[in-house]
Amino acid sequence: QIDIVNERFSVSCSLSVFWRDPTIIDDHRAIPLLDKDDILPDAEIPIVLTRRGREDMPISLERLFANPVGSSVNVYYRNENLQPKTGVVRGSYKIRVTIKQSMSLSRFPFDRQMLQVFVFAGTEDWHIASEPPVEWLLPDQFCTSSVTCVPSSRVESE
């Protein structure tokens, strides 16, 4: 959704984040959603991050974007899983955010706007890699990174 008058646009995005944290449950930063008897060998365990677990994530979902409008970051889907064999946590998130963007309308209705989204990741305590280590044993669909942007709405002059 694009708001030309207020120089804002809204985006929805999906984000997958992986990090290795083999002690996340023992250190009470996550709570498993299955009993130990219900966990299958080599299966991921669904978990819920505690407040401390959310603070220790490699990214802050609330401070992920540059130039958000107020507190417009809305994490409307959140799913975390732990692979106990490797200690790898997989977080999947769906996020909506409204972002401020200067727009030049001098050539309206023939102008084009470059709507930029800047994403921040805290790297103070984390190493960011373009490909995960092989020993993490991730499924193939998670072993390459790519970004695809598709316009969700079009603004036309009346």
ABEGO torsion letter per residue (X at the ends): XBBAAAGBBBBBBBBBBBBBBAAAAAAGABBBABBAAABBBGBBBBBBBBAAAAAABABBAAAABBGBBEBABBBABBBBBBBAAAGBBBBBBBBBBBBBBBBBAAAOAABBBBBBBBBBBBAAABBBBABBBAAAGBBAAAABBBBBBBBABBBBBX
